[in-house]
């Protein structure tokens, strides 16, 4: 891992000569990336900007946390607000939603970078991401966005280990992909439904579920959690069901397969209803 960290430093140091604009979500991946960039920036000031996206697909907590962390690292940051639900394609949540979303967001990020005289765009995609269904990668390639963590071969576990080594404050933070991933493809997305899922997951975390997704299938809310979470849900099932009903979920279920990233993609990746381009 040490050699990968040194390679990451080398790559980012070379990019710094022409400036770097980094997409920053405040998650572990982008936090490690921005931490290394901040080290280089502290030694040698160069054009550096962290871009934090604020959309209906992001929680307000994530956005505020990302801006706070960028400030703590001493990196200039710009908040980019985008009305994703005004886009009829994104609103209908197609299988390639991530492509259309990232194409719009990173096009705006590229415009901002150019306005600041910055040539290099980077994001926190890691090596594990390149082996899963992620149509958004195509948009990044089209726009010339570099993914230094993936280039160095960093896996998710290695990123967490490196983040702990560099004392990144969010090293233990669970991953939190965009809220649109909580809905089956083809489900029309609304501000109300997205905020309801946001409140529902916040409610579950208050019960002590640190690793959790709340997937919504019509009136049915499907809880995904890890083995530890199973025990907690079993012990507090009546309280949890009542609390979620109060948030607008009439039926609550526990997924027996447990937590797994990208579970909405499973029908396609197992050969059923093949979408044609399994990228996320």
N, C-alpha and C positions, 0 to 999 in steps of 0.2 A: 504493500500500500504506500510505503514511503516513496518508492520510485514513481508511482503514479501521481503522488502529490507534487513531487519535484517537476514532473513533466507538465502538470497543470500550471504550475508557477511559470515554467518556461514559455508555454503557449500564450498565457495571458500577458506576460511581460513583453513578448514580441508584438502582440496585438495593441498594446498600450500606446505604441508610437503613433498610431493613427486614431486613437481614441476608442473607447468601448462603451456601448450602450447595452445594459443588461436587463432582460425581463426579470422582474423580481416579485415572486409571490409570497415570500416570507417562509416558505417551506424549507426543509432540510437541504434539498438539492441546490436551489438557488441561493440559499444562505451560505453554503460552503463556497459557492462560486463568488459571491459578493465579498465574503470574508477575505479570500485570497486577493481579489481585486483591491480591496481596501488596504491590504498590506503593501501592495505595490504602489498604490496611490499615496500612502503615507511617506514612502521613501522618495517618490518622484512624481510630483503632480502632473497629471495628464488629463485630457478630456474624458471624464467619466460621468455616466448618468445611469441611475437605476430607474426603470419605468415600472410603476405599479398600476395594474389594470383594475378598474372598479366597474363591474357590470352586475347585472341581475344574477349571473351565474356564480358570483363570488359572495361570500358572507361579509358583512360589515366588519366583523371581528378580524377576519383575515386581512382585509385591506388596511385597517388601522394598525394591526400588528406589523405588517410589512413596512409601512411608512416609519413606524417607531424603530424597527430594527435597522433600517437604512440610516436613520439619524444617529443611532448608537454607534454604527460602524464608520460614521463620518463621511458617508457617500451622498452626494447630491441626488435627490430623488424627485420624480415628477409623477403626479397622480393623473392617470388618463381614464376619464369616464367615457363609457360607450353604451349606447342604448341598444343592446343586442336583440331585444325583443321587438324592435321596430323592423328588424330584418325578417321577412316572411319565411325565408329558408330556415333560419335558426329557430324561429318560433315553432316550426313543425318538427323539429328534432329528428332530422334524417340520419341515416347510418354514418354519413360523412360530415355530420355536424361540426366535428372538431376541425376539419379542414377549413370550412367556411368561416368559423369563428376565429381561428388563428390567422387566417388570411387577412381578415379585417383588422384584428388587433395589431398584428405585427407590421401591417402596411402603415398604420398610424405611428407605430414605434419607429419605423424606418424614416418616416417624414420628420419626426421629432429629432432623430439622430442627425439627419442631414442638416436641419436647421441649426444644430449645435456644432456642426463641422466634424461630426463623428462618423467614421467609416465602418466600424465593426459592430455587428449586432450579435449578441450571445444569449443563450438560454440555458436552463438547467436540465435538459434531457440527459438521462444517464444510459448506460449500456443495457440495462434491463429493459428500458423503454423501447429500445430498438427491436426487441424480440416479441412485442405484443402488438395488438391491433390499435394503431394510433394514426389515423388519417391526417392528423394535424402536422405530422412530420413532412408531408408533401408540401404544405404551405411554407414551412420553414425553409425547405430546400429551394423553393421557387424564389423566395425573398433573400436568399443568401445568408440566413441566420446560422451561425456556428453553434455547435453544442460541445464545448470543451470537455465536459465530464465524460460524455460518450466517446469522444476522440481518445481520451486517456484510458478508456476501458473500465471506468468506475461503475461497480454495481451499487445497488441501493444499500446493501449492508456495508460496503466499503466506504460509501459516502457518510453514513452515520458514524462509522469508526473514525474517519478523518475529521468529521465535525466535532466529535468529542475530544480528539487530540488538540484541535485548534480552539477549544473552549467555546464553540458556537452555542449560543444560548438555546437554540431550538433543536439541538442535536437529537433529543428524544421525542420530538413532536411527531404525532401520527400524521401520515399523508392525508391530504384533503383535496381531492380533485374537484372540479367544478360541479355545482349542484345539478346540472343537466344530466349527469351520469346516474342520478337517482331515479330516472324515468325511462321506461322502455322506448326504443326508437319508434318514431311515428306518433308519440303522444304530444299533443299541442302543449307547449310550455307557456305558463302565465306567471306574472309577478306574484300573484296570491299563492299559487301552488309551490313555487320556489321558496318563498318566505315561510310557508307552512313546514316544508321539509327542513329548512334551516332551524326553525323553532323546535321541531321534533327532535333533531339530532342534539341540539343544545340541551333539551330536556333529558335525553338519554345520558348525556355526559354528566349531568347533575346527579344522576343515579349511580355514577361511578364507572360507566362504560367508556373507556378511553379509546378502544379500537372498535369503531361502529360505523355502519352505514344504514340509513333508513331509505329503502327503495319503495317507491310508490307505484302500485298497480291498480289504478282506479280508486276504489274505496278501501283497498287492502294495503296496509303498510307492512313491509317485510323487513324485519331487523336482521342484519348480518353482524355478527360479533365473533370474538375468538373464544377459546375454551374457557378462559377465566370469566369472560362475559356471560357464557352460558349459565354458569353457576349463579351469577348475580341476577340474571333475568329470571331464573327459576325461583330464586328466593324472594324476588320482589315483583313477580309477574302481575299480580292484581294491581299494585300501585302503579306499575309502568303502563299497563293497559288503560287504567283510569286517566293517568296524566296525558297519554297520547290522545285519548278520546276528547279530552278537554282542548287539545290543540287542533281538533278537527279530523282525526283519523278514526272512523267508526269500527274498523276491523284491524287487529294487530296480530301478526304472525312472527314466529322465530324461524329463520332459515336453518335447517338441520345441517347443511353443508358448511355453515359458518361464514366468517368474513373472507372475501376474496376480491381483489381488485378486478374491475371490468366484468363483473358477473352478468351485466346486461348484454355482453357480447357472446356469451357462451352458446346460445342457440345457433349462432352463425359459425363459430369456430369449430364446432363439432360436426359440421357438414350439413346441418339443418338450415334450410333457407339461406344458403350461401350468398353473402352480399356481393361476392365477386372480387372485392379488394380488401381482404382482412388486414388492416393496418393498425388498429388500436386495440 
